[in-house]
Structure formats: C-alpha cells, structure tokens
Amino acid sequence: MIVIAHNQYCCISNPVMKGDDGAVVKGPQGYFKNRLGFNEYRVREHYPRPFPLYPGEELKELKEK
C-alpha cells in the first residue's frame, strides 16, 4: 500500500485506466487495462487514503513537494 504524506507526491508509470465514474476498467478476460507508456502524478488531496498498485503499475518516485 502506498501512503502519500501531506507534503509529498508520487509518480506512477503505466497507471490503470479509469472510466467516467472513476472505477478501474477491466478487459474482456477480467485483466486490468493499463495506460502503457504514461505517467500519472498523485497527490494527497486526491488520494488521502493508502492505495494499492494494480498489476502492471510501477512506483517511479515518492518525493516531497
């Protein structure tokens, strides 16, 4: 589980796709769909609770602002 402190942000490479409702998108066989080659920056304001990394996601950095 990844925990982002108040003064931190993290960079996730190959993040999972999310639908319009914010739910994670799955493919026909039930696998998670990743946005390969993309990076997503996450901050405490949007992720106040600990969150897991889905299969295929990679934590690139966890730094202070």
mmCIF file as Biopython writes it, N, C-alpha, C and O atoms, coordinates in Angstrom:
data_model
#
loop_
_atom_site.group_PDB
_atom_site.id
_atom_site.type_symbol
_atom_site.label_atom_id
_atom_site.label_alt_id
_atom_site.label_comp_id
_atom_site.label_asym_id
_atom_site.label_entity_id
_atom_site.label_seq_id
_atom_site.pdbx_PDB_ins_code
_atom_site.Cartn_x
_atom_site.Cartn_y
_atom_site.Cartn_z
_atom_site.occupancy
_atom_site.B_iso_or_equiv
_atom_site.auth_seq_id
_atom_site.auth_asym_id
_atom_site.pdbx_PDB_model_num
ATOM 1   N N  . MET A ? 1  ? 0.846   -1.176  0.000   1.0 0.0 1  A 1 
ATOM 2   C CA . MET A ? 1  ? 0.000   0.000   0.000   1.0 0.0 1  A 1 
ATOM 3   C C  . MET A ? 1  ? 0.893   1.241   0.000   1.0 0.0 1  A 1 
ATOM 4   O O  . MET A ? 1  ? 1.893   1.311   0.714   1.0 0.0 1  A 1 
ATOM 5   N N  . ILE A ? 2  ? 0.510   2.193   -0.802  1.0 0.0 2  A 1 
ATOM 6   C CA . ILE A ? 2  ? 1.247   3.449   -0.920  1.0 0.0 2  A 1 
ATOM 7   C C  . ILE A ? 2  ? 0.532   4.507   -0.085  1.0 0.0 2  A 1 
ATOM 8   O O  . ILE A ? 2  ? -0.680  4.692   -0.199  1.0 0.0 2  A 1 
ATOM 9   N N  . VAL A ? 3  ? 1.294   5.195   0.751   1.0 0.0 3  A 1 
ATOM 10  C CA . VAL A ? 3  ? 0.761   6.276   1.577   1.0 0.0 3  A 1 
ATOM 11  C C  . VAL A ? 3  ? 1.466   7.565   1.176   1.0 0.0 3  A 1 
ATOM 12  O O  . VAL A ? 3  ? 2.695   7.640   1.189   1.0 0.0 3  A 1 
ATOM 13  N N  . ILE A ? 4  ? 0.686   8.573   0.823   1.0 0.0 4  A 1 
ATOM 14  C CA . ILE A ? 4  ? 1.246   9.871   0.445   1.0 0.0 4  A 1 
ATOM 15  C C  . ILE A ? 4  ? 1.029   10.826  1.615   1.0 0.0 4  A 1 
ATOM 16  O O  . ILE A ? 4  ? -0.104  11.062  2.034   1.0 0.0 4  A 1 
ATOM 17  N N  . ALA A ? 5  ? 2.132   11.375  2.138   1.0 0.0 5  A 1 
ATOM 18  C CA . ALA A ? 5  ? 2.045   12.342  3.233   1.0 0.0 5  A 1 
ATOM 19  C C  . ALA A ? 5  ? 1.571   13.690  2.688   1.0 0.0 5  A 1 
ATOM 20  O O  . ALA A ? 5  ? 1.481   13.881  1.475   1.0 0.0 5  A 1 
ATOM 21  N N  . HIS A ? 6  ? 1.270   14.616  3.593   1.0 0.0 6  A 1 
ATOM 22  C CA . HIS A ? 6  ? 0.728   15.928  3.199   1.0 0.0 6  A 1 
ATOM 23  C C  . HIS A ? 6  ? 1.664   16.713  2.291   1.0 0.0 6  A 1 
ATOM 24  O O  . HIS A ? 6  ? 1.199   17.473  1.442   1.0 0.0 6  A 1 
ATOM 25  N N  . ASN A ? 7  ? 2.957   16.547  2.450   1.0 0.0 7  A 1 
ATOM 26  C CA . ASN A ? 7  ? 3.910   17.324  1.668   1.0 0.0 7  A 1 
ATOM 27  C C  . ASN A ? 7  ? 4.597   16.493  0.583   1.0 0.0 7  A 1 
ATOM 28  O O  . ASN A ? 7  ? 5.705   16.827  0.164   1.0 0.0 7  A 1 
ATOM 29  N N  . GLN A ? 8  ? 3.956   15.417  0.125   1.0 0.0 8  A 1 
ATOM 30  C CA . GLN A ? 8  ? 4.560   14.533  -0.857  1.0 0.0 8  A 1 
ATOM 31  C C  . GLN A ? 8  ? 3.680   14.361  -2.095  1.0 0.0 8  A 1 
ATOM 32  O O  . GLN A ? 8  ? 2.497   14.702  -2.092  1.0 0.0 8  A 1 
ATOM 33  N N  . TYR A ? 9  ? 4.287   13.826  -3.145  1.0 0.0 9  A 1 
ATOM 34  C CA . TYR A ? 9  ? 3.574   13.380  -4.339  1.0 0.0 9  A 1 
ATOM 35  C C  . TYR A ? 9  ? 4.279   12.129  -4.831  1.0 0.0 9  A 1 
ATOM 36  O O  . TYR A ? 9  ? 5.417   11.862  -4.447  1.0 0.0 9  A 1 
ATOM 37  N N  . CYS A ? 10 ? 3.610   11.363  -5.677  1.0 0.0 10 A 1 
ATOM 38  C CA . CYS A ? 10 ? 4.256   10.193  -6.249  1.0 0.0 10 A 1 
ATOM 39  C C  . CYS A ? 10 ? 3.967   10.129  -7.739  1.0 0.0 10 A 1 
ATOM 40  O O  . CYS A ? 10 ? 2.991   10.697  -8.229  1.0 0.0 10 A 1 
ATOM 41  N N  . CYS A ? 11 ? 4.840   9.424   -8.446  1.0 0.0 11 A 1 
ATOM 42  C CA . CYS A ? 11 ? 4.700   9.228   -9.886  1.0 0.0 11 A 1 
ATOM 43  C C  . CYS A ? 11 ? 4.504   7.739   -10.128 1.0 0.0 11 A 1 
ATOM 44  O O  . CYS A ? 11 ? 5.324   6.921   -9.710  1.0 0.0 11 A 1 
ATOM 45  N N  . ILE A ? 12 ? 3.412   7.389   -10.804 1.0 0.0 12 A 1 
ATOM 46  C CA . ILE A ? 12 ? 3.090   6.005   -11.131 1.0 0.0 12 A 1 
ATOM 47  C C  . ILE A ? 12 ? 3.227   5.849   -12.641 1.0 0.0 12 A 1 
ATOM 48  O O  . ILE A ? 12 ? 2.609   6.595   -13.400 1.0 0.0 12 A 1 
ATOM 49  N N  . SER A ? 13 ? 4.037   4.880   -13.083 1.0 0.0 13 A 1 
ATOM 50  C CA . SER A ? 13 ? 4.124   4.617   -14.516 1.0 0.0 13 A 1 
ATOM 51  C C  . SER A ? 13 ? 3.179   3.477   -14.871 1.0 0.0 13 A 1 
ATOM 52  O O  . SER A ? 13 ? 2.932   2.586   -14.058 1.0 0.0 13 A 1 
ATOM 53  N N  . ASN A ? 14 ? 2.660   3.513   -16.078 1.0 0.0 14 A 1 
ATOM 54  C CA . ASN A ? 14 ? 1.681   2.543   -16.581 1.0 0.0 14 A 1 
ATOM 55  C C  . ASN A ? 14 ? 0.446   2.452   -15.682 1.0 0.0 14 A 1 
ATOM 56  O O  . ASN A ? 14 ? 0.076   1.355   -15.263 1.0 0.0 14 A 1 
ATOM 57  N N  . PRO A ? 15 ? -0.202  3.589   -15.375 1.0 0.0 15 A 1 
ATOM 58  C CA . PRO A ? 15 ? -1.367  3.550   -14.484 1.0 0.0 15 A 1 
ATOM 59  C C  . PRO A ? 15 ? -2.545  2.830   -15.143 1.0 0.0 15 A 1 
ATOM 60  O O  . PRO A ? 15 ? -2.639  2.761   -16.368 1.0 0.0 15 A 1 
ATOM 61  N N  . VAL A ? 16 ? -3.436  2.298   -14.313 1.0 0.0 16 A 1 
ATOM 62  C CA . VAL A ? 16 ? -4.626  1.633   -14.846 1.0 0.0 16 A 1 
ATOM 63  C C  . VAL A ? 16 ? -5.581  2.677   -15.416 1.0 0.0 16 A 1 
ATOM 64  O O  . VAL A ? 16 ? -5.578  3.837   -15.004 1.0 0.0 16 A 1 
ATOM 65  N N  . MET A ? 17 ? -6.393  2.242   -16.367 1.0 0.0 17 A 1 
ATOM 66  C CA . MET A ? 17 ? -7.409  3.124   -16.954 1.0 0.0 17 A 1 
ATOM 67  C C  . MET A ? 17 ? -8.588  3.220   -16.002 1.0 0.0 17 A 1 
ATOM 68  O O  . MET A ? 17 ? -8.920  2.256   -15.313 1.0 0.0 17 A 1 
ATOM 69  N N  . LYS A ? 18 ? -9.217  4.384   -15.968 1.0 0.0 18 A 1 
ATOM 70  C CA . LYS A ? 18 ? -10.403 4.594   -15.146 1.0 0.0 18 A 1 
ATOM 71  C C  . LYS A ? 18 ? -11.525 5.115   -16.022 1.0 0.0 18 A 1 
ATOM 72  O O  . LYS A ? 18 ? -11.296 5.914   -16.930 1.0 0.0 18 A 1 
ATOM 73  N N  . GLY A ? 19 ? -12.744 4.659   -15.746 1.0 0.0 19 A 1 
ATOM 74  C CA . GLY A ? 19 ? -13.900 5.097   -16.508 1.0 0.0 19 A 1 
ATOM 75  C C  . GLY A ? 19 ? -14.391 6.457   -16.060 1.0 0.0 19 A 1 
ATOM 76  O O  . GLY A ? 19 ? -13.786 7.094   -15.198 1.0 0.0 19 A 1 
ATOM 77  N N  . ASP A ? 20 ? -15.492 6.901   -16.650 1.0 0.0 20 A 1 
ATOM 78  C CA . ASP A ? 20 ? -16.068 8.204   -16.305 1.0 0.0 20 A 1 
ATOM 79  C C  . ASP A ? 20 ? -16.499 8.267   -14.851 1.0 0.0 20 A 1 
ATOM 80  O O  . ASP A ? 20 ? -16.485 9.341   -14.248 1.0 0.0 20 A 1 
ATOM 81  N N  . ASP A ? 21 ? -16.882 7.130   -14.278 1.0 0.0 21 A 1 
ATOM 82  C CA . ASP A ? 21 ? -17.317 7.093   -12.883 1.0 0.0 21 A 1 
ATOM 83  C C  . ASP A ? 21 ? -16.158 6.926   -11.909 1.0 0.0 21 A 1 
ATOM 84  O O  . ASP A ? 21 ? -16.375 6.891   -10.698 1.0 0.0 21 A 1 
ATOM 85  N N  . GLY A ? 22 ? -14.926 6.823   -12.414 1.0 0.0 22 A 1 
ATOM 86  C CA . GLY A ? 22 ? -13.755 6.680   -11.557 1.0 0.0 22 A 1 
ATOM 87  C C  . GLY A ? 22 ? -13.392 5.247   -11.240 1.0 0.0 22 A 1 
ATOM 88  O O  . GLY A ? 22 ? -12.403 4.998   -10.550 1.0 0.0 22 A 1 
ATOM 89  N N  . ALA A ? 23 ? -14.181 4.289   -11.737 1.0 0.0 23 A 1 
ATOM 90  C CA . ALA A ? 23 ? -13.907 2.878   -11.484 1.0 0.0 23 A 1 
ATOM 91  C C  . ALA A ? 23 ? -12.820 2.381   -12.436 1.0 0.0 23 A 1 
ATOM 92  O O  . ALA A ? 23 ? -12.697 2.864   -13.561 1.0 0.0 23 A 1 
ATOM 93  N N  . VAL A ? 24 ? -12.044 1.420   -11.975 1.0 0.0 24 A 1 
ATOM 94  C CA . VAL A ? 24 ? -10.979 0.834   -12.774 1.0 0.0 24 A 1 
ATOM 95  C C  . VAL A ? 24 ? -11.585 0.023   -13.914 1.0 0.0 24 A 1 
ATOM 96  O O  . VAL A ? 24 ? -12.547 -0.717  -13.707 1.0 0.0 24 A 1 
ATOM 97  N N  . VAL A ? 25 ? -11.020 0.160   -15.128 1.0 0.0 25 A 1 
ATOM 98  C CA . VAL A ? 25 ? -11.526 -0.526  -16.316 1.0 0.0 25 A 1 
ATOM 99  C C  . VAL A ? 25 ? -10.849 -1.891  -16.440 1.0 0.0 25 A 1 
ATOM 100 O O  . VAL A ? 25 ? -9.633  -2.009  -16.295 1.0 0.0 25 A 1 
ATOM 101 N N  . LYS A ? 26 ? -11.659 -2.920  -16.710 1.0 0.0 26 A 1 
ATOM 102 C CA . LYS A ? 26 ? -11.132 -4.266  -16.919 1.0 0.0 26 A 1 
ATOM 103 C C  . LYS A ? 26 ? -11.410 -4.705  -18.342 1.0 0.0 26 A 1 
ATOM 104 O O  . LYS A ? 26 ? -12.401 -4.294  -18.945 1.0 0.0 26 A 1 
ATOM 105 N N  . GLY A ? 27 ? -10.535 -5.539  -18.874 1.0 0.0 27 A 1 
ATOM 106 C CA . GLY A ? 27 ? -10.693 -6.075  -20.223 1.0 0.0 27 A 1 
ATOM 107 C C  . GLY A ? 27 ? -11.649 -7.247  -20.234 1.0 0.0 27 A 1 
ATOM 108 O O  . GLY A ? 27 ? -12.214 -7.593  -19.197 1.0 0.0 27 A 1 
ATOM 109 N N  . PRO A ? 28 ? -11.842 -7.876  -21.407 1.0 0.0 28 A 1 
ATOM 110 C CA . PRO A ? 28 ? -12.794 -8.981  -21.543 1.0 0.0 28 A 1 
ATOM 111 C C  . PRO A ? 28 ? -12.463 -10.197 -20.679 1.0 0.0 28 A 1 
ATOM 112 O O  . PRO A ? 28 ? -13.373 -10.893 -20.229 1.0 0.0 28 A 1 
ATOM 113 N N  . GLN A ? 29 ? -11.186 -10.466 -20.440 1.0 0.0 29 A 1 
ATOM 114 C CA . GLN A ? 29 ? -10.809 -11.612 -19.611 1.0 0.0 29 A 1 
ATOM 115 C C  . GLN A ? 29 ? -10.711 -11.259 -18.131 1.0 0.0 29 A 1 
ATOM 116 O O  . GLN A ? 29 ? -10.335 -12.108 -17.322 1.0 0.0 29 A 1 
ATOM 117 N N  . GLY A ? 30 ? -11.040 -10.031 -17.765 1.0 0.0 30 A 1 
ATOM 118 C CA . GLY A ? 30 ? -11.010 -9.618  -16.367 1.0 0.0 30 A 1 
ATOM 119 C C  . GLY A ? 30 ? -9.703  -8.984  -15.930 1.0 0.0 30 A 1 
ATOM 120 O O  . GLY A ? 30 ? -9.541  -8.648  -14.756 1.0 0.0 30 A 1 
ATOM 121 N N  . TYR A ? 31 ? -8.765  -8.816  -16.856 1.0 0.0 31 A 1 
ATOM 122 C CA . TYR A ? 31 ? -7.499  -8.178  -16.522 1.0 0.0 31 A 1 
ATOM 123 C C  . TYR A ? 31 ? -7.666  -6.661  -16.483 1.0 0.0 31 A 1 
ATOM 124 O O  . TYR A ? 31 ? -8.521  -6.099  -17.168 1.0 0.0 31 A 1 
ATOM 125 N N  . PHE A ? 32 ? -6.838  -6.011  -15.672 1.0 0.0 32 A 1 
ATOM 126 C CA . PHE A ? 32 ? -6.861  -4.557  -15.608 1.0 0.0 32 A 1 
ATOM 127 C C  . PHE A ? 32 ? -6.210  -3.987  -16.857 1.0 0.0 32 A 1 
ATOM 128 O O  . PHE A ? 32 ? -5.211  -4.524  -17.336 1.0 0.0 32 A 1 
ATOM 129 N N  . LYS A ? 33 ? -6.766  -2.903  -17.392 1.0 0.0 33 A 1 
ATOM 130 C CA . LYS A ? 33 ? -6.188  -2.237  -18.558 1.0 0.0 33 A 1 
ATOM 131 C C  . LYS A ? 33 ? -5.261  -1.129  -18.079 1.0 0.0 33 A 1 
ATOM 132 O O  . LYS A ? 33 ? -5.651  -0.266  -17.293 1.0 0.0 33 A 1 
ATOM 133 N N  . ASN A ? 34 ? -4.033  -1.170  -18.566 1.0 0.0 34 A 1 
ATOM 134 C CA . ASN A ? 34 ? -3.047  -0.162  -18.201 1.0 0.0 34 A 1 
ATOM 135 C C  . ASN A ? 34 ? -2.824  0.797   -19.353 1.0 0.0 34 A 1 
ATOM 136 O O  . ASN A ? 34 ? -2.966  0.437   -20.522 1.0 0.0 34 A 1 
ATOM 137 N N  . ARG A ? 35 ? -2.476  2.016   -19.006 1.0 0.0 35 A 1 
ATOM 138 C CA . ARG A ? 35 ? -2.094  3.027   -19.999 1.0 0.0 35 A 1 
ATOM 139 C C  . ARG A ? 35 ? -0.578  2.958   -20.129 1.0 0.0 35 A 1 
ATOM 140 O O  . ARG A ? 35 ? 0.149   3.705   -19.472 1.0 0.0 35 A 1 
ATOM 141 N N  . LEU A ? 36 ? -0.111  2.052   -20.985 1.0 0.0 36 A 1 
ATOM 142 C CA . LEU A ? 36 ? 1.318   1.802   -21.138 1.0 0.0 36 A 1 
ATOM 143 C C  . LEU A ? 36 ? 2.034   3.021   -21.683 1.0 0.0 36 A 1 
ATOM 144 O O  . LEU A ? 36 ? 1.565   3.665   -22.622 1.0 0.0 36 A 1 
ATOM 145 N N  . GLY A ? 37 ? 3.185   3.334   -21.082 1.0 0.0 37 A 1 
ATOM 146 C CA . GLY A ? 37 ? 3.987   4.467   -21.525 1.0 0.0 37 A 1 
ATOM 147 C C  . GLY A ? 37 ? 3.579   5.796   -20.923 1.0 0.0 37 A 1 
ATOM 148 O O  . GLY A ? 37 ? 4.201   6.815   -21.221 1.0 0.0 37 A 1 
ATOM 149 N N  . PHE A ? 38 ? 2.546   5.817   -20.078 1.0 0.0 38 A 1 
ATOM 150 C CA . PHE A ? 38 ? 2.084   7.053   -19.450 1.0 0.0 38 A 1 
ATOM 151 C C  . PHE A ? 38 ? 2.570   7.121   -18.004 1.0 0.0 38 A 1 
ATOM 152 O O  . PHE A ? 38 ? 2.851   6.095   -17.384 1.0 0.0 38 A 1 
ATOM 153 N N  . ASN A ? 39 ? 2.665   8.328   -17.484 1.0 0.0 39 A 1 
ATOM 154 C CA . ASN A ? 39 ? 2.954   8.563   -16.076 1.0 0.0 39 A 1 
ATOM 155 C C  . ASN A ? 39 ? 1.785   9.325   -15.474 1.0 0.0 39 A 1 
ATOM 156 O O  . ASN A ? 39 ? 1.181   10.172  -16.131 1.0 0.0 39 A 1 
ATOM 157 N N  . GLU A ? 40 ? 1.472   9.022   -14.231 1.0 0.0 40 A 1 
ATOM 158 C CA . GLU A ? 40 ? 0.402   9.714   -13.518 1.0 0.0 40 A 1 
ATOM 159 C C  . GLU A ? 40 ? 0.967   10.195  -12.183 1.0 0.0 40 A 1 
ATOM 160 O O  . GLU A ? 40 ? 1.552   9.419   -11.426 1.0 0.0 40 A 1 
ATOM 161 N N  . TYR A ? 41 ? 0.782   11.481  -11.908 1.0 0.0 41 A 1 
ATOM 162 C CA . TYR A ? 41 ? 1.226   12.047  -10.641 1.0 0.0 41 A 1 
ATOM 163 C C  . TYR A ? 41 ? 0.048   12.069  -9.690  1.0 0.0 41 A 1 
ATOM 164 O O  . TYR A ? 41 ? -1.040  12.524  -10.041 1.0 0.0 41 A 1 
ATOM 165 N N  . ARG A ? 42 ? 0.271   11.576  -8.485  1.0 0.0 42 A 1 
ATOM 166 C CA . ARG A ? 42 ? -0.790  11.511  -7.480  1.0 0.0 42 A 1 
ATOM 167 C C  . ARG A ? 42 ? -0.371  12.315  -6.259  1.0 0.0 42 A 1 
ATOM 168 O O  . ARG A ? 42 ? 0.766   12.227  -5.796  1.0 0.0 42 A 1 
ATOM 169 N N  . VAL A ? 43 ? -1.318  13.104  -5.743  1.0 0.0 43 A 1 
ATOM 170 C CA . VAL A ? 43 ? -1.070  13.945  -4.578  1.0 0.0 43 A 1 
ATOM 171 C C  . VAL A ? 43 ? -2.047  13.577  -3.458  1.0 0.0 43 A 1 
ATOM 172 O O  . VAL A ? 43 ? -3.057  12.912  -3.684  1.0 0.0 43 A 1 
ATOM 173 N N  . ARG A ? 44 ? -1.723  14.021  -2.266  1.0 0.0 44 A 1 
ATOM 174 C CA . ARG A ? 44 ? -2.511  13.694  -1.077  1.0 0.0 44 A 1 
ATOM 175 C C  . ARG A ? 44 ? -3.966  14.167  -1.189  1.0 0.0 44 A 1 
ATOM 176 O O  . ARG A ? 44 ? -4.869  13.500  -0.685  1.0 0.0 44 A 1 
ATOM 177 N N  . GLU A ? 45 ? -4.199  15.303  -1.841  1.0 0.0 45 A 1 
ATOM 178 C CA . GLU A ? 45 ? -5.550  15.850  -1.948  1.0 0.0 45 A 1 
ATOM 179 C C  . GLU A ? 45 ? -6.494  14.896  -2.679  1.0 0.0 45 A 1 
ATOM 180 O O  . GLU A ? 45 ? -7.677  14.825  -2.345  1.0 0.0 45 A 1 
ATOM 181 N N  . HIS A ? 46 ? -5.984  14.163  -3.673  1.0 0.0 46 A 1 
ATOM 182 C CA . HIS A ? 46 ? -6.807  13.225  -4.443  1.0 0.0 46 A 1 
ATOM 183 C C  . HIS A ? 46 ? -6.743  11.795  -3.912  1.0 0.0 46 A 1 
ATOM 184 O O  . HIS A ? 46 ? -7.639  10.995  -4.181  1.0 0.0 46 A 1 
ATOM 185 N N  . TYR A ? 47 ? -5.691  11.467  -3.160  1.0 0.0 47 A 1 
ATOM 186 C CA . TYR A ? 47 ? -5.512  10.125  -2.603  1.0 0.0 47 A 1 
ATOM 187 C C  . TYR A ? 47 ? -5.197  10.233  -1.106  1.0 0.0 47 A 1 
ATOM 188 O O  . TYR A ? 47 ? -4.066  9.980   -0.690  1.0 0.0 47 A 1 
ATOM 189 N N  . PRO A ? 48 ? -6.196  10.607  -0.298  1.0 0.0 48 A 1 
ATOM 190 C CA . PRO A ? 48 ? -5.937  10.787  1.140   1.0 0.0 48 A 1 
ATOM 191 C C  . PRO A ? 48 ? -5.734  9.464   1.888   1.0 0.0 48 A 1 
ATOM 192 O O  . PRO A ? 48 ? -5.146  9.452   2.970   1.0 0.0 48 A 1 
ATOM 193 N N  . ARG A ? 49 ? -6.211  8.362   1.326   1.0 0.0 49 A 1 
ATOM 194 C CA . ARG A ? 49 ? -6.083  7.052   1.980   1.0 0.0 49 A 1 
ATOM 195 C C  . ARG A ? 49 ? -5.016  6.221   1.264   1.0 0.0 49 A 1 
ATOM 196 O O  . ARG A ? 49 ? -4.724  6.462   0.093   1.0 0.0 49 A 1 
ATOM 197 N N  . PRO A ? 50 ? -4.436  5.249   1.963   1.0 0.0 50 A 1 
ATOM 198 C CA . PRO A ? 50 ? -3.475  4.350   1.308   1.0 0.0 50 A 1 
ATOM 199 C C  . PRO A ? 50 ? -4.134  3.637   0.125   1.0 0.0 50 A 1 
ATOM 200 O O  . PRO A ? 50 ? -5.311  3.282   0.183   1.0 0.0 50 A 1 
ATOM 201 N N  . PHE A ? 51 ? -3.370  3.432   -0.941  1.0 0.0 51 A 1 
ATOM 202 C CA . PHE A ? 51 ? -3.905  2.772   -2.124  1.0 0.0 51 A 1 
ATOM 203 C C  . PHE A ? 51 ? -2.915  1.717   -2.612  1.0 0.0 51 A 1 
ATOM 204 O O  . PHE A ? 51 ? -1.708  1.864   -2.419  1.0 0.0 51 A 1 
ATOM 205 N N  . PRO A ? 52 ? -3.419  0.650   -3.245  1.0 0.0 52 A 1 
ATOM 206 C CA . PRO A ? 52 ? -2.529  -0.393  -3.774  1.0 0.0 52 A 1 
ATOM 207 C C  . PRO A ? 52 ? -2.073  -0.055  -5.190  1.0 0.0 52 A 1 
ATOM 208 O O  . PRO A ? 52 ? -2.672  0.784   -5.862  1.0 0.0 52 A 1 
ATOM 209 N N  . LEU A ? 53 ? -1.036  -0.700  -5.621  1.0 0.0 53 A 1 
ATOM 210 C CA . LEU A ? 53 ? -0.645  -0.636  -7.025  1.0 0.0 53 A 1 
ATOM 211 C C  . LEU A ? 53 ? -1.285  -1.829  -7.713  1.0 0.0 53 A 1 
ATOM 212 O O  . LEU A ? 53 ? -1.173  -2.960  -7.239  1.0 0.0 53 A 1 
ATOM 213 N N  . TYR A ? 54 ? -1.956  -1.578  -8.832  1.0 0.0 54 A 1 
ATOM 214 C CA . TYR A ? 54 ? -2.574  -2.648  -9.596  1.0 0.0 54 A 1 
ATOM 215 C C  . TYR A ? 54 ? -1.508  -3.355  -10.426 1.0 0.0 54 A 1 
ATOM 216 O O  . TYR A ? 54 ? -0.426  -2.805  -10.627 1.0 0.0 54 A 1 
ATOM 217 N N  . PRO A ? 55 ? -1.790  -4.560  -10.910 1.0 0.0 55 A 1 
ATOM 218 C CA . PRO A ? 55 ? -0.812  -5.263  -11.750 1.0 0.0 55 A 1 
ATOM 219 C C  . PRO A ? 55 ? -0.411  -4.413  -12.957 1.0 0.0 55 A 1 
ATOM 220 O O  . PRO A ? 55 ? -1.265  -3.872  -13.661 1.0 0.0 55 A 1 
ATOM 221 N N  . GLY A ? 56 ? 0.882   -4.305  -13.181 1.0 0.0 56 A 1 
ATOM 222 C CA . GLY A ? 56 ? 1.402   -3.509  -14.289 1.0 0.0 56 A 1 
ATOM 223 C C  . GLY A ? 56 ? 1.812   -2.103  -13.894 1.0 0.0 56 A 1 
ATOM 224 O O  . GLY A ? 56 ? 2.608   -1.482  -14.598 1.0 0.0 56 A 1 
ATOM 225 N N  . GLU A ? 57 ? 1.291   -1.575  -12.780 1.0 0.0 57 A 1 
ATOM 226 C CA . GLU A ? 57 ? 1.682   -0.244  -12.326 1.0 0.0 57 A 1 
ATOM 227 C C  . GLU A ? 57 ? 3.039   -0.325  -11.632 1.0 0.0 57 A 1 
ATOM 228 O O  . GLU A ? 57 ? 3.407   -1.355  -11.068 1.0 0.0 57 A 1 
ATOM 229 N N  . GLU A ? 58 ? 3.768   0.776   -11.687 1.0 0.0 58 A 1 
ATOM 230 C CA . GLU A ? 58 ? 5.080   0.824   -11.057 1.0 0.0 58 A 1 
ATOM 231 C C  . GLU A ? 58 ? 5.277   2.181   -10.386 1.0 0.0 58 A 1 
ATOM 232 O O  . GLU A ? 58 ? 5.043   3.224   -10.996 1.0 0.0 58 A 1 
ATOM 233 N N  . LEU A ? 59 ? 5.706   2.156   -9.134  1.0 0.0 59 A 1 
ATOM 234 C CA . LEU A ? 59 ? 6.007   3.388   -8.404  1.0 0.0 59 A 1 
ATOM 235 C C  . LEU A ? 59 ? 7.374   3.872   -8.859  1.0 0.0 59 A 1 
ATOM 236 O O  . LEU A ? 59 ? 8.386   3.218   -8.606  1.0 0.0 59 A 1 
ATOM 237 N N  . LYS A ? 60 ? 7.406   5.028   -9.537  1.0 0.0 60 A 1 
ATOM 238 C CA . LYS A ? 60 ? 8.675   5.559   -10.031 1.0 0.0 60 A 1 
ATOM 239 C C  . LYS A ? 60 ? 9.362   6.416   -8.984  1.0 0.0 60 A 1 
ATOM 240 O O  . LYS A ? 60 ? 10.579  6.337   -8.812  1.0 0.0 60 A 1 
ATOM 241 N N  . GLU A ? 61 ? 8.579   7.244   -8.277  1.0 0.0 61 A 1 
ATOM 242 C CA . GLU A ? 61 ? 9.180   8.102   -7.256  1.0 0.0 61 A 1 
ATOM 243 C C  . GLU A ? 61 ? 8.123   8.536   -6.247  1.0 0.0 61 A 1 
ATOM 244 O O  . GLU A ? 61 ? 6.937   8.639   -6.561  1.0 0.0 61 A 1 
ATOM 245 N N  . LEU A ? 62 ? 8.581   8.780   -5.052  1.0 0.0 62 A 1 
ATOM 246 C CA . LEU A ? 62 ? 7.763   9.322   -3.971  1.0 0.0 62 A 1 
ATOM 247 C C  . LEU A ? 62 ? 8.607   10.440  -3.369  1.0 0.0 62 A 1 
ATOM 248 O O  . LEU A ? 62 ? 9.575   10.174  -2.657  1.0 0.0 62 A 1 
ATOM 249 N N  . LYS A ? 63 ? 8.242   11.694  -3.653  1.0 0.0 63 A 1 
ATOM 250 C CA . LYS A ? 63 ? 9.079   12.830  -3.264  1.0 0.0 63 A 1 
ATOM 251 C C  . LYS A ? 63 ? 8.268   13.884  -2.531  1.0 0.0 63 A 1 
ATOM 252 O O  . LYS A ? 63 ? 7.038   13.902  -2.563  1.0 0.0 63 A 1 
ATOM 253 N N  . GLU A ? 64 ? 9.014   14.763  -1.867  1.0 0.0 64 A 1 
ATOM 254 C CA . GLU A ? 64 ? 8.398   15.910  -1.202  1.0 0.0 64 A 1 
ATOM 255 C C  . GLU A ? 64 ? 8.217   17.037  -2.210  1.0 0.0 64 A 1 
ATOM 256 O O  . GLU A ? 64 ? 8.991   17.162  -3.158  1.0 0.0 64 A 1 
ATOM 257 N N  . LYS A ? 65 ? 7.196   17.850  -2.000  1.0 0.0 65 A 1 
ATOM 258 C CA . LYS A ? 65 ? 6.913   18.981  -2.900  1.0 0.0 65 A 1 
ATOM 259 C C  . LYS A ? 65 ? 7.934   20.066  -2.746  1.0 0.0 65 A 1 
ATOM 260 O O  . LYS A ? 65 ? 7.852   21.091  -3.424  1.0 0.0 65 A 1 
#
